[in-house]
């Protein structure tokens, strides 16, 4: 008996790497020693039990069981039984992973003994004790219905006998094959809560992909695996909630715009705040590379507030020159002439630039002569001189809708016509800025 027990203990260590029978490993074998008690003889002897088991469902196994008992003078009984095992730890009565798992069993078989053979049956109660995922131990007690026969007994001749028995067995059961692991992650399907994990992905004890930061995005899909984030950003955070993940956001703590890599542009001038030296620029103002408003004429009035952005003027006049206080030099002509001289053209060029910088103006040009000649002739000559100036300004692009002329002949001399020098000063065209509208 000790040898048999030692044999089964050694076998336990040898097959310890085999996974116990379950839904993934449907075939199992069991073997072990036991005690056979002959109810008629009221005697017991040793028993060896071996079976093959097939998993059917969480509630049932089918067993092909062979039991052999013998006396000192040889085999006393050999019976083969087809038993159905009903497992009470099926998830309905007791939990499937209970520490001690009771079951009922019973079936029909065929028995041989020294004198007879025939059909018999058995039934009993057992307990399964999972040692680990690799090994399970069974202890069972059963009643075995024997067969009637005759046996030659010393000094008695043929005697009618019956082989009804009560048997107790202790079994080691282990599965045949390997636990099914569909996704190959090392966690068998029965315990794998994520059975479709892609190949090569690290998993936890439940077979699910690792998620170090616990944000619900597994590490293999997480671009920021050590910092909790959002699924829509592949596991990366967006602290300022501007729709740009922090890893791509140059200003991760302030909401901003995608075109500026997550940085804001408070004044909307096209230069993000962190690069804007003038972050309060009025809306719509053109700016330079530093985000500061342009001041094309350098008069201290920014272009978007300057009515004359290309001509310097005081802020009090919205950046335009103060035309009322502007002194425009007279344009002088030669005697009896209405042709512009070069120095006159130079003065008119300057005036044209100033006039075109203003949005609206009303300019009146007055022509004058000296006293040489008749009054009627001088009136016509003064008109020609005023028109010469007007035509030149028009040729420079000055809008003629705002330019007019007057001719005064010799009636408004600048000085007396008493000397040649004085008469030269009277041959002129003068300017009157009647109205300027910015």
LUMZAZA-587447 format. One record per atom (N, C-alpha, C): residue in one letter; x, y, z. Coordinates in pm, whole numbers, plus 50000, padded with zeros to 5 digits. Each point is the difference from the previous one (the first is absolute). Layout:
# residues N
AXYZ
...
This chain:
# residues 438
X500824988050000
X499185012050000
X500875012650000
X501094999850075
X500915011350004
X500635002449865
X500324988749929
X500615001449868
X499045006649902
X498744996250009
X499005005649911
X499845015050026
X499915003850127
X499865014150036
X501195008149951
X501214994750020
X501215006849955
X499995001849847
X499524989749930
X499955000549854
X499115011649953
X498875001650063
X499085010549957
X500495013950038
X500705001250112
X500585012850036
X501065004349900
X500864990449958
X501015002949900
X499365003949867
X498924993449966
X499315002949875
X499435014250003
X499585004550116
X499475013650014
X501055010449962
X501244998150048
X501065009449968
X500384999449854
X499964988049941
X500404998449860
X499035007049907
X498714998850028
X498985005649910
X499505013450051
X500695006150094
X499515012350061
X499875011449902
X500684999549884
X499915010649902
X498794999149912
X499154990050016
X498834998349916
X498835007450063
X499265007449919
X498885007750053
X498824990950028
X499325002550113
X498874991750038
X498875001249900
X499104990150002
X498914999449904
X499065011850015
X499665006049886
X499045011049999
X499445001249859
X499315011049973
X499355001649870
X501005000449886
X501255004450028
X501015000549896
X500754986849987
X500034992250106
X500704987150002
X498994989350039
X499334994749899
X498824991850026
X500344985750042
X501194995349968
X500374986350039
X500905000250121
X499794990350090
X500844998750119
X500094985350037
X501074996850073
X500134986550055
X500135001150150
X499514989750069
X500114999650145
X500444986250045
X500814999350101
X500444987350054
X500385001850145
X499874988950072
X500335000650141
X499604987450074
X500414999050125
X499704988350081
X498665001650072
X499554989050060
X498775000450076
X499834987950090
X498844999150063
X499654988850088
X498714993849949
X500034987049984
X498834992649951
X499454991750117
X498775002250039
X499404992650112
X498894991049945
X500214987050013
X499024990049956
X498944998650108
X498785004049965
X498935000250099
X499614986050047
X500124990049909
X499624986450041
X501064994150092
X501235001749961
X501094994350079
X500305008550123
X499575012449993
X500345009550106
X501505000950019
X500645000549885
X501465001249998
X500395010749898
X501175006050019
X500485010449908
X501344995949942
X500255005449884
X501304997949936
X500385012649922
X501154999649937
X500485011949928
X499355001049863
X499975012349949
X499315002849875
X500855009549916
X500024997749870
X500645009349905
X498915005049905
X499985013149980
X498975006249917
X500675008249890
X499504998349877
X500495007949886
X498815003849914
X499935012949958
X498895003749913
X500455010449898
X499215000849893
X500125010549900
X498725008250006
X500165013250006
X498855008850018
X499905009749882
X498755002749961
X499725009649893
X499115011250053
X500485012349988
X499235011750044
X498835002049902
X498795001050054
X498825002549917
X499475014250016
X499965004850123
X499465013250028
X500445003850141
X499715012250046
X500345003550138
X499364990750102
X498944992849961
X499304991350096
X500354985349986
X500434995449882
X500144985649978
X501344996349938
X500534988550049
X501134992949939
X499554985749973
X500574994049896
X499754985749973
X501284992550028
X499914989050080
X501194992850046
X499934985349958
X501104995149947
X500184985649979
X500964995350108
X499444992550098
X500724997350125
X500304985050009
X501244996650033
X500384986050020
X500594998450141
X499394990650078
X500464997950137
X500364985350017
X501124997950065
X500504986450023
X500364998650148
X499484989550063
X500404996950138
X500494985650004
X500884997450091
X500544986550008
X500334996350144
X499994986650018
X500384994250127
X501414994749989
X500464994450105
X501364994549998
X500144988549902
X498894993049971
X500094988649910
X499585003549857
X499855013249971
X499715003849862
X498905010349991
X499635003349871
X498975010049975
X498674995350053
X499355008750073
X498694996750054
X498885005749913
X500265012349943
X498955006549923
X500625009749900
X499395000549882
X500375009849898
X498715004949936
X499775013050008
X498765005349943
X500285012349917
X499345000949885
X500095011749911
X498665007050003
X500005012950032
X498775007650018
X499985012249908
X498845002849945
X499785012549926
X499155009150089
X500645009850062
X499355008450099
X499775014149946
X498925006250044
X499735014149975
X500235007550130
X500875009949996
X500335007750121
X499275013449994
X499185002550102
X499285012750009
X500725008950101
X500515011349951
X500825009050083
X499115010750062
X499995000350132
X499205010050069
X500625014049993
X501305000449977
X500685013049983
X499945003849851
X498815003249957
X499775002849859
X499615014549974
X500115008450103
X499615013949985
X498555002550035
X499224989450017
X498595001450037
X499794996950149
X500634988950044
X499864995950140
X501165005650083
X501224996849955
X501205005750061
X500835006449890
X500925008750041
X500895006549903
X500914989749934
X500335002649874
X500864990749927
X501404999550060
X500445010850061
X501355000350056
X500024997850151
X498994993050051
X499974997050144
X501234992050041
X500415001850123
X501184992850049
X499724985050011
X498804996250041
X499594986050005
X498744998849914
X500044991049901
X498944999149901
X499344986250003
X498824999150058
X499334987050010
X499384995849866
X499814986949985
X499354994949880
X499324986750031
X499044996549920
X499324987150004
X500334992449873
X499994986650011
X500284992349879
X499254986750007
X499854994349884
X499354987049992
X499984995149856
X499834986849982
X499984994449866
X499894984950000
X500184994149884
X499944985449982
X501364995049959
X500224986850022
X501284994449961
X499924984849983
X501174994149995
X500124985549984
X501074995450097
X499674989350080
X500904995350104
X500444985749972
X501304997850031
X500554986549997
X500524996750141
X499734987850045
X500704995450120
X500474985849975
X500424993250103
X500594986649980
X499034989849946
X498715002250020
X499044989449967
X498915004149903
X499815013649982
X498895004149915
X500295013849941
X499155004049910
X500085013349943
X498615004349957
X499845013249983
X498705004949959
X499865014950020
X498825005249962
X499735014450007
X499765004250146
X500525011450035
X499765005550133
X499855015249991
X499895006850112
X499885014650001
X500635005250129
X500205013450002
X500545006150120
X499425014250014
X500235005850115
X499605013750027
X500725004950123
X500265013150004
X500735004950116
X500135015250004
X500805004350096
X500255014150027
X501505002250010
X500455011349943
X501425003050006
X500265014850018
X501285003050022
X500425013950016
X501275002449919
X499995011149928
X501195004149926
X500665011350076
X501324999050016
X500785010550067
X501085004849903
X499805011849935
X501045005249911
X501255003650078
X501084994049965
X501285003150065
X500585012749938
X499895001149870
X500455011649924
X499324999249866
X500385008749911
X499454999149866
X500504987349930
X500994993650058
X500634988749933
X499524986550050
X499564999450123
X499684987050061
X498705001050079
X499214989149999
X498814999050084
X499984986350066
X499604999550127
X499864987650075
X498524996850019
X499664987049990
X498624995650019
X499964989550111
X498995001050086
X499704989750100
X498534996349981
X499734986949985
X498634995949971
X499664987350077
X498744998850034
X499474987750059
X498814995449916
X499934987049969
X498944995349913
X499524986250043
X498754997449967
X499454986550014
X500054993649863
X500564987549995
X500124992649874
X499154987450012
X498994999249916
X499164988049999
X500764988749932
X500154988950071
X500764988849946
X499134990749916
X500524987949975
X499284989749925
X499914987450085
X499004992049975
X499844987350073
X500754988949927
X500664991650082
X500724988749942
X500274989350104
X500744989849959
X500374989150091
X501504999450011
X500454997250120
X501444999050023
X500274987450080
X501074993049957
X500424987850070
X500725004150127
X499414996050115
X500585003650128
X500544987450068
X501205000650058
X500594988250065
X499074994350106
X499734987249989
X499174992950096
X498525002949985
X499615008649901
X498595003549986
X499444997149862
X500934997549908
X499554997849863
X499625013149934
X499054999649904
X499565012049931
X499065007950089
X500325012450015
X499215008850086
X499555012149918
X498725003750012
X499505012049932
X500605012650066
X500465008949914
X500635012350051
X499435012349926
X500175011550062
X499595012649939
X501135010250019
X500265008049894
X501145009450004
X499615014550025
X498935002750073
X499675013850035
X501135005850085
X500325012749971
X501195005850064
X499775014850033
X500795004450091
X500125014350026
X501475003549981
X500255010449915
X501385003349965
X500295014850029
X501195002450050
X500505013650020
X501295001449919
X500055010649916
X501185002049915
X500555014250018
X501285001149981
X500665013249996
X500735001149867
X499655010349924
X500435000949860
X500765012949975
X501004998949918
X500685011749943
X499505001249855
X499485011849964
X499515002049864
X500775011249933
X500334998149876
X500655010649924
X499554998949854
X500055011549933
X499495000849864
X501044995449899
X499514996349884
X500864996949887
X499965011949905
X501145004649953
X500045011349908
X500375012850071
X499875010749927
X500425013150049
X498805009350002
X499965008750100
X498885009550011
X499965008949876
X498815002549950
X499825008249881
X500295014650031
X500815006249916
X500365014150016
X499945006249860
X498825004449963
X499745004349862
X500925011349956
X500255009750090
X500825011449958
X501484998550036
X500364988550059
X501414997150027
X500675009550097
X499225005250096
X500585009650095
X500424993550131
X499894986850007
X500414993050121
X498914998450102
X498825005549974
X498864998650091
X498964991449930
X499664988350055
X499044991249933
X498655006849982
X499324996049893
X498735006549964
X499015000350115
X499994989450082
X499024999250108
X500155011650098
X501225005250015
X500255010950094
X500305013249929
X499994999649868
X500395011749921
X498785008949978
X500045011950061
X498895009449982
X500135007949871
X501144998849933
X500235006849872
X500614989849903
X499194990449953
X500554988949921
X500455003849860
X499825012349957
X500385004049864
X501165009850001
X500834999750103
X501165008850007
X500944997549882
X500465010449931
X500914998149886
X501304993250044
X500634992749910
X501254993050033
X501085009750047
X500764995650100
X501155007750048
X499695010950100
X498735002150029
X499625010650094
X500104994850143
X500645007850086
X500114996050141
X498645000750067
X499714989950085
X498704999350065
X500174998450151
X498885002550073
X500004997950144
X499524985850031
X499774997250128
X499634986450040
X498624996049947
X499215009549957
X498694996949943
X500044998649849
X501195001449943
X500154998549855
X499685012649922
X499845011350069
X499675012549932
X501275008349981
X500075007749890
X501195008349975
X500285009450116
X501295001850029
X500405008950109
X499575014349971
X499615007050107
X499625014149992
X500605006850122
X501295003849988
X500755004850116
X499375012450064
X499495009149919
X499475012350056
X498514999250033
X499384988449972
X498614997950038
X499005009349934
X500295004649878
X499085009249932
X499054992949905
X500024986750002
X499104992549913
X500544997849861
X501165005249969
X500644997849871
X501194990850024
X499984987649947
X501114990850026
X501325005549949
X501074995950068
X501325005549970
X500374998949853
X499614989049936
X500444998249861
X499285009649904
X498955006550047
X499305010149920
X500225014050056
X500715001150111
X500135012450075
X501295007249962
X499865012049940
X501185007949966
X500635006550123
X499265000150111
X500515005650126
X499694989850111
X500694988550002
X499604989050088
X500205002550149
X500755010450036
X500255002650142
X499275012350051
X499085005349920
X499255011950040
X498564998249956
X499055000450094
X498594997949961
X499545010249897
X499284995049900
X499535008849894
X498654995749946
X499725003949878
X498724997749936
X500144990549883
X498984991649980
X500044990349891
X500115007049865
X499315011549982
X500015006649869
X501385005749965
X500885001350101
X501375004549975
X501004988650023
X499534987549979
X500854988250018
X500644999650139
X499205003550101
X500484998950138
X500795011850050
X500105010649922
X500765011750045
X499055010550060
X500485007750098
X499145010050065
X499905012849919
X499005007950033
X499815013449944
X499575008950116
X501005004850076
X499725007050126
X499155012549980
X500245007549893
X499265012449983
X498724998349920
X499714987649955
X498744997149934
X499805007349869
X501085003149928
X499865007349874
X499954990849878
X499944986950026
X499914990649889
X501344996349941
X501085004450062
X501354996949953
X500724992750114
X500374987249982
X500644992750110
X501295006750044
X500294998750128
X501155006850059
X501304997249927
X500134987949947
X501274996449935
X500235008349873
X498925005449943
X500115008349879
X499735014750030
X499785003350128
X499575013350039
X501175007850058
X500385011149934
X501105008250050
X499575008450120
X498695001150022
X499475007350115
X498964991050068
X500434989250067
X499064989850048
X499105004450114
X500275011450062
X499185004450113
X499095011849966
X500025004349875
X499155011149956
X499314995849871
X498685001049992
X499314996249876
X500485008449883
X500224993449888
X500495007149883
X499454994449871
X500695003049890
X499554996449867
X500944989849938
X499424991349917
X500804989649935
X501075006049910
X499675011049928
X500975005849907
X501215006050071
X499865002550132
X501125005050080
X500484989450098
X499754987249967
X500444988750082
X499505001050144
X498735003950013
X499375000450131
X500195012950077
X500645009949942
X500215012750070
X498935010149959
X499635009150092
X498945009849969
X500535011949922
X499095007149935
X500285012749934
X498875009450041
X500185006250118
X498925007550063
X499505011549913
X500925007249937
X499575011649920
X499694996549855
X500164987249963
X499624995649866
X500795006349888
X501275003250027
X500815006649897
X500864990249921
X499854987050029
X500784990149926
X501334996750064
X500325006150113
X501244997150072
X499604994750138
X500344987250033
X499594994350129
X500565007950117
X499274999650111
X500345008550115
X501434998350047
X500504987650001
X501344997950056
X501105005949911
X499645004249878
X500965006549911
X499615014649973
X498895004350058
X499445013249970
X500515010350100
X500745009949949
X500515010650087
X498955010850025
X498914999449924
X498905009650019
X498704992150001
X499714992950111
X498874990750003
X498635006750003
X499955013450010
X498715006950008
X499725008249875
X500554996049888
X499775007349875
X498505000349968
X499465011549962
X498585000749962
X499684990349887
X498784994950002
X499594990349900
X500125005849859
X500544992049910
X500065003849859
X501215008149961
X500845003850095
X501185008049965
X501094991349940
X500585004449889
X501164992649948
X501185001550096
X500774989050013
X501104999950096
X501274995249933
X501105002050071
X501284994849952
X500244986150057
X501194994549979
X500314986350043
X499944998450152
X500155010950075
X499944999450145
X498595002250054
X499035001649909
X498615001950043
X499675014350036
X500895009549968
X499735014150030
X499405007049879
X499065009550023
X499335006849889
X500995007649913
X499734999949869
X500855007349907
X499755015150013
X501075007849982
X499935014549995
X500885004149882
X499414999249883
X500785001549876
X500705013549990
X499335010750046
X500615013349986
X500795004350123
X500044991150103
X500815002850118
X499585012150079
X498705003449992
X499565011950072
X499434997050138
X500124987250043
X499504996350131
X498544996550002
X499345000949886
X498604996049988
X499954987249914
X499534988750061
X500034987349927
X499105000849877
X500374992249899
X499345001049870
X498494998450007
X499534990250086
X498574997550003
X499225011350067
X500705009550062
X499355011750062
X500455013049933
X500804998849894
X500615011449931
X499225002649871
X499355011949992
X499275003249877
X500935003149885
X501285002450031
X501005002749896
X501224991350031
X499884986549977
X501054990950048
X501355001449931
X500055006549884
X501285001249931
X500615013950012
X499285009250066
X500525013750021
X499925003150149
X501095004550056
X500055002750143
X499095011550037
X499334998250112
X499135010550052
X499794998050148
X499545010250070
X499834998950145
X498814991250037
X500064994250119
X498914991650048
X498725007950014
X500155012950032
X498815008450015
X499235001449871
X500684997749887
X499355000849869
X499894986249936
X499964989350090
X499894986149957
X501084996149899
X501205005050025
X501144995949921
X500155007249868
X499155009549972
X500105007649875
X500695013550024
X500635005449898
X500605013350016
X498925010350034
X500405010550070
X499085010850035
X499965009849884
X499074997249906
X499975007749877
X499735014950025
X499195003250097
X499685014050022
X501245008350036
X500944993950069
X501225007350037
X501154997349904
X499694992449895
X501054996449904
X500265011849906
X501255003649985
X500405010749908
X500484993749870
X499265002749890
X500394994649869
X500645011449922
X501234998349959
X500695011149931
X499325003449867
X500105012349961
X499445004449872
X500844994549885
X499364998449885
X500684995349879
X500155012349909
X501245003049961
X500275012349925
X500184996949852
X499625010249917
X500064998749854
X500835011549942
X500514998149881
X500725010649929
X499005009849940
X500505011249962
X499175010649944
X499254995049877
X498695002850005
X499114996649889
X499994984949969
X500324991650102
X500054985549979
X499024993050097
X499534987849957
X499164991450086
X500584985850003
X501324999449980
X500704987249995
X500754997950133
X499814987950058
X500634996950130
X501504998949983
X500735005950096
X501454998650002
X500384987650083
X501234995549991
X500424987750067
X499875001250151
X500365011350054
X499885001350146
X498544999750044
X499125004849912
X498584999450031
X499474985749997
X500464992549900
X499584985949992
X500444992150124
X501195003150050
X500504993050119
X499095002650119
X499565012850013
X499105003150111
X498654993049983
X499524999249876
X498714993549974
X500084984950022
X501154994149973
X500164985650026
X499824997150150
X500605008350083
X499864998150144
X498545001650041
X499355010349942
X498615002450035
X499104988449956
X500274994549881
X499184988849949
X500084988050095
X501194997150052
X500134988750093
X499175002450126
X500015012150048
X499245003150121
X498504999349974
X499595005249886
X498584999949969
X499464985949983
X500754991449936
X499544986249977
X499994991850127
X500715004350102
X499984992950128
X498735002850079
X499325010749964
X498775003450069
X498824993449930
X498984996550079
X498844993549941
X499185009849916
X499735011650054
X499215010049929
X500575013950025
X499935008449897
X500495013750015
X499305008849897
X500045012950026
X499545010049903
X501095010549988
X500565000549884
X501155008849978
X499645010049890
X500215012650028
X499755010849902
X501335006649964
X500285000649870
X501255005949950
X499635013549935
X500665010150045
X499735013549946
X501175004949915
X499685004949881
X501045005349910
X500075015250009
X501255005349989
X500225014450012
X501015004849897
X499965013349971
X500985006249908
X500525012950063
X501005005349932
X500455013450040
X499155010349923
X500365012850004
X499185010449939
X500375002949855
X501004992949948
X500405002149861
X498924994149910
X499495007849904
X498944995549911
X498655005250041
X499014997649911
X498675004950030
X499374991250108
X499015005450063
X499304992750107
X499334987549946
X499415001449878
X499314988549939
X500984988949965
X501165004249944
X501014990049965
X500534992950124
X500275007550102
X500544994150123
X499014990550068
X498685002749985
X499014990850057
X500084986449931
X500155000049869
X500124987349927
X501304992950031
X501095007650012
X501314993950031
X499974993550139
X499365006650096
X499964994250134
X499204986850002
X498974999649913
X499244987449992
X500874988849944
X500795003249897
X500884989749940
X501014995050103
X500525009250082
X500984996050101
X499364990550105
X498785003150043
X499324991250097
X499714986349938
X499585000249872
X499704987349934
X501254991549976
X501155006549978
X501264992649984
X500324991950126
X499755006550114
X500244993050127
X499004988550018
X498735002749969
X498994989650014
X500334988049913
X500355002149876
X500304989149907
X501214991950048
X500985006950053
X501184992750049
X499634990950118
X499205005450089
X499584991750115
X499164988049955
X499155002349901
X499214988949945
X500914989549939
X501045004349935
X500934990549936
X500754991650103
X500055004850123
X500674992750107
X499024991250078
X498734999649957
X499044991050063
X499125006450102
X500085013250017
X499125006750096
X498595000049943
X499014996150082
X498624998849956
X499445013749965
X499635001749871
X499545013149955
X498675003950060
X499294990550063
X498715003350060
X500155009450118
X501185001650048
X500205008250119
X500955011849973
X500285002849874
X500935010949966
X499265010349914
X500075012550042
X499405010849922
X500995011449978
X499585010549925
X500915011149972
X499225013149993
X500725010850026
X499485013749985
X501075008349929
X499575009949927
X500965009049936
X499645014450039
X501085007150040
X499795013650052
X500725010749917
X500724995749900
X500735009949919
X500975007750086
X499945013549988
X500925008550074
X499335006450121
X498784994550032
X499215006850103
X500474997250141
X500764989350022
X500454996850135
X501514998150003
X500725010849984
X501474998650001
X500504996250139
X501084992549999
X500624996350128
X500745012150057
X500605007949909
X500705012250038
X499685010649893
X500415012050025
X499775010449901
X500764997149872
X499475004249888
X500654997849871
X500945011649964
X500725005250097
X500805011949978
X501424997049953
X500474987950010
X501344996349955
X499934986849924
X501064997549926
X500084987349925
X499944988350097
X500735000750110
X500044988950098
X498614997750059
X499275011150028
X498674998350055
X499054994149898
X500115004349873
X499124994549897
X500254985049979
X501254995850017
X500344985649987
X499294991950108
X499875005650120
X499354993050110
X498494999049982
X499455008849914
X498574999749976
X499604990149889
X500954995549920
X499704990249895
X500014985950065
X498854995650049
X500014988450091
X498674992349995
X500054988050062
X498784992250031
X500084996350148
X498905001950071
X499964997350143
X498914989750030
X500094994350120
X499114989050038
X499175003750123
X498774995549996
X499115001950114
X499344986650030
X500344994350117
X499354987650043
X498695003750063
X498944998549922
X498695004350048
X499454990450103
X500164987049978
X499414990250093
X500744986649988
X500304994050112
X500634986850002
X499114990750082
X499644988549944
X499194989950073
X500804987050008
X500284995850123
X500864988350017
X499214987249984
